[in-house]
Amino acid sequence: MAKESKLKILELCHFSAGGCGVWQRVKQESIELAKRGYEVQVFSSNFEKGTDKIMPSEEEFCGVNIRRFPAKRLGGESFMHWKFEKEAMEYSPDVIFAHNYRQLPTTTALRIAAKLRKGGKKCKVFLVTHAPFVEGDITRSSIAKVFVKLYDYLIGPITLNKFDKILTISKWEIPYLLEAGAKKENIIYIPNGIPEEFFKMKNAAKEENKILFLGRIAPKKKIETLIEAIPYLDDKKLKIEIVGPYEEEYFAFLKDIIKKIGVEDRISFPGPIYDLREKIKKMDSARIFVLPSRVEGMPQAFVEAMARAKLVIGSDSIAIRDLIEDNRNGYLFEFDNPKNLGEKINLALRKTKDNQRIEKAAKKFAEQFSWKIIIQKIESLFNAE
């Protein structure tokens, strides 16, 4: 497939608005492909992630057209049904990217591609998994665990190898896919990218005596571990800034912990940041970036902080271990252990040659996630046999 033919690309994802990691991948991927002369269309539900807001049926940005379809939730936030097959056939894409393994649109994508091929069109279809696997199934209900096992046992083996390629955003999910029936030769690791500004933009803010958490303020992020680490910090003036959209119930839970420990004057919640330059400025203003999560796919903000040569500290969970080698390009702490987190923060705050080495290693490590590199890997799929 040659770029000169102006390939038509269809991106399928559940959300095209709100604070959604999947949507951020789709959005930037679509923009980068449009810049390279491809015609890109995004199909999604009409829900905004994290709210009950209904989004407009059509929207355009940076040369990318979005079409949103009425949807019905079938359980959880992402498991939903929305009809788009007729419109997809009319669009007649050359390439389909179906985002999120174990979701209904991925099987619909296979059906669309099969129909187009039957009609003589060479349509390629790729699955982008987005790491839906949970270490130890610790966050799933009993019903959800049963559904996941049934899907991986009954549907995964039938569908996974029908995709031209399976794209994983993290290396740690590959064994799970193999267990679900995917063939090793059909799996390619292509992580989420980060914008070039994280590498090119000059230092945007004076560093302050504070720790930064930046992301969705939700239970799986285990932000209470960071708050409970405060009594173990040597620097009694060190502040913590928790930045991002929050879930009301969890936010109230965190406020109760803050009040109980008596550290109201050391923690702030300035709200979410969506502007890229402001995000970089916020990262530059912190001494350390901390991610205490137990469950992650590919922690995007973690890599972004590394690109800004920040000392990063993360929980010893499978997704974060995928990015961090302790004492080489960051620090790991024992999950759900505030004391151990406090000890790692104290270590990171010391102005030592070790920490200077770790900051340089973090920045170097992050370079592989530049969208300039990622988009080339994605383009190479179009011509591959």
N, C-alpha and C positions, 0 to 999 in steps of 0.2 A: 504494500500500500504506500503510495507516494504522497507527500504533503501537498504537491502541486494540485492534486485532484480535489483539494479542500474537503477532506474527510468530515463526515457528519458524526459527531460524538454525542451520545446520550448518557448522562449521569443520573443514576437513580439513588436517592437517599430519603430517609423518612422526614427529615427536617431541613428546611432551607432558611431558617430564621431562629434566632435565640442562641444561647450559649451551649452549643453542641460541638463536641470534638469531631464527630463524623462530618458535620456540615462544614467545619473549618477546612478539613481536607478537601472536600468536594469543591468548596468555593475557590480556594487557591489553585487547586489543580485545574479547574475550569478556566480561571483567569489566565494562567500560564499557557494553557493549550490555545485559548483564543488569541493570545499575543503571537503565537506561532502560525496563525492563519487558519486554524481549524474552526469549523462551525460547531458551537457547543450549546447544547440544550440540557437544562436540569429539570427533572421531574421529581416532585416531592408531595407529601401531604400538605394540607393547608394549616396545620398546627404550628405554633411557635413553641420551640423546646422550652420546657420549664414553666409554661404559663397556660392559661385557657384561651389565649388570644388566637383569633382566626385571621390568617394573613391573606393579602390580595391574591387573586387567582393568577395574575401575571406580573412579572417584574423584570427589568433588565438592568445589568450593571457590567461595566467594563467589557462590553461586547458579548456577554453571556445572557441568554434568555432563560427565565425560570417560569415553569408552569406548575401550579399547585392544585391538588385534587382533594375533594371532600373525603374524609377518612373516618373510620370507626375504630376506636381502641378495643383491642381484644384481651387486654391484660397487660399491666405494667405500663411504662411510658412509651416504649418503642414498638411493641408488638401491636401492629394495626393492619387494617385492610384498606386499600384504596385502589380504584380501578383506573388504569392508564394504558391498557394494552391496545385499544383502538387508536389512541392518539400516537402511541409509539410506532405502530405499523404505518400510520400516515407520514410520520417524520422519516421513517426508513433509514435508521442510522447505519453507519459502517462499523461503528464500535460502540459497545455498551459497557459501562462500568456499573456493576451492581454492588452497592455498599451494604455491609452487615450480613455476616453469615447467620443462619437460622431465622431469617426474616422472609416474609412472603414475596416481596418484590424480586428477590434473587431467583426464585424458581420461575416467576413470570418472565424475567429477563431471558432465561434459557428457552422458554416457549416462543418468545418473540423472535429470538435469533434463529431458531429452528424453522419458523415460518418464512422468515426472510431468505434463508438459505434454500429452502424448498422452491422459492420463487426465483432463484438464480442469483441472489445478492450475497456477496462474501461478507457476512457480518460476523465480527469477532465479539466475544462476550467474556469479560473478566470479572471475577469476584474479588472484592476488597474486603477482607474479613473483619477488620477493626477489633480484633482481640476480644471476642465475646466470652472467653473462657475465664472462669473465676477460680483462683487457687484455693483448693479445699472446699469450694462451693459455700464459703462462709457467709455470703450475703444473700443467698437464694432461699426462698421458701421451699417447703417440701414438695408442693405442687410444681413449682418451677424446676426443681431438680428432676422430677419425673419427666416433665416435658423435654428438658434438655437431653436426657438419656435416650428417650424415644426418638427424638429428632436425629441424634448422632448415630443411632443404631439402624433406623429405618430409612431416613431421608438422605442423610449425609453421604453414605456409600453410593447411592443412586445418582445424586446430583453433583457432588464435588468435582468429579473428573470429567464432567460434561463441559465445564468452563475451559476456555482456551488456556488460561492460567489462573492460579489462585495467588493473589497478592497479599502478603502478610505485612502488617505495620510494625510487628515486633518479632524478634527471633524466638522468644520464649513460647509463642503459640504454635510453632511448627509441630512439636510432638503431639499436641492435642489434635491437630488436623490429621496427622498420620493415623492416630488412633481412631479417628472418625471415618477413615477410609480413603483419604486423599493420597495420591501417589506423590512420592518425593520429587520426582522430576517435573511435576506440574506446579510446584510451589516456588514462588519467587519472593524474596524479601525486598520490599520497597516501602520504607517507612514514610510517615508524614514529613513534609518539608517545612522549613522555616524561612521567612522572607529574607532577602539579601540585606535589608536594613539592619538586621541584628549583627551583621558582620561589618557593614560599611559605615554606619552612623557613628559619629564621634561621641565621646562621653557626653551624655545629655543632662546630667545632674550631679551635684556635689554629694558624695557619699555621706550618709547620716548613720548615727549609732542605732541601727535597727535591723531586725530580721523581717524578711518578707515571705508571706505566703500569697500566691496569686493563682486563683482557680475558682472553680465552683465550690461554694461553701455548703457542703452536703455531708451526710453521715459517713459515707465511704472514705472521705478525706481524713477522718480522725483528727481534726484540728484540736480537739480537746487534749491530745497528747502534747502538742506544742504549748498550749496554755499551762498545762500541769507541769511542764518542764521549767517554768519560770523560777520557782523556789530553788532550783539547783544551779542557777546561773551565777557565775562569779560577779559579773557586771550588773549591779543593782539598778543601773540607769538605762540598760538596754531596752529598747522599745520593740514591740511586735506590731506589724501592719498586716491585716488580713483583708486582701483585696479580691472582690469578685461578687457575682450575684449569689444570693442566699435563699435557702429554703426556710420558711418562717419558723417551723417547729424546731429545726436544728439550731437556728440562730438564737432562739429563746433558751435552748439547752446550753449553748455556749455562754450566753450572758449570765446564766445562773452559776456556772462554774467560775467565771471571772469574778463574780461578786463573792462567792464562797472563799476563793483564794485571797481576795482582796487586792487585785492587781488592775483595777479599772483604769488607773492613770498610765498604765504601760501598754495597753492594747487599743488599737483603733480599727474601725471598719469603714474605710473611705468610699466603699461602693465599687461597682464593676468599672473596668476600663476597656473600651472597644477601639479607641484610636491607637494605631500602631506606634506612633512617635511617643505618645503619652505612656504607653506600656513600657517602651524601652527606657524612658525617663524614670519611671517608677522602679524598674529593675536596677538601674544605675545608682539610684539613691540608697540602696540597701547594702549592708555589708555581707549578708548571708541570705541564701534562698533555701527554705525548708519545705519539704513535702512529706508529711507523716502518713500518707495513705496506706491502706492495706490492699486496695483493689485499684488497679490502673490498667490501661491498655498500653498506650505509649504516651507518657506524661510530656505533653508538648511544652508547657511553660518551663519544665525542668531543663530541656534542651536549649530553650531560648535564653535562660539564665546562664547556662554554660557558655553559650556563644558570646555573652557579654563579659566573660571571664570572671564570673562570680563563683565563690565557694558554695557548693550545693551539698545539702544534707538530706538524705531520704531514708525511709524505712527499709528494712531488709526484706522487701517483698519481691516476688518474682519479676514483675515488670520493671521495677527500679534497679534490680540487680542486672537487668538487661543493659542498662545504661552506665551504671556506676560500679567501678572497681574500688573498693574501700582503700583510702589513702593513696590512690593513684590519680583519679580525676574528680574525686569528691569523697564524701563520708557516708557510711551506712550506720544506722542505729537499729537496735533490736525493736521490732514492731511493738507498739503499745507499751513502751517502757520510757516514761518521762525522764527518769533519772539518767538513763543511758543517752537519751537525746540531749539532755542538759550538758552531759560530759562532752559530747561531740561538738556542741555549740561552743563550749569553753575552749576546746582544742582549736576549732576553726578561727576563733577570734584572736589567737596569738599571731603576732607578726613574725612569722618564721620563714626560713627558706623553703621548708616543706610546703607551706601553704602557698607560697609564690609558685612553686613547681606545680602544685595541684591546679591552681588557676590557669596556668598556661596549658596544661594537659586537657583541662575541661574545654577551653576554647578550641584547641586543635581537634578534639573528639567531635565537637559540634559541627565542624565544617562539612562532614559527610551528609548532613541533613539540609544543606542549602538547596532551595528549590531549583537552582541552576543545575545541580547534579541530579536531583530526583526526577525532574521533568524529562531529562534525557533518557533515563531508564524507562520511563513510561512510554516515551515516543518509540523506543526500540522495540516495544511489543507489537506495534502496528505492522511492521514489516517481517516479523519473525514467522517462520513456518510452524 
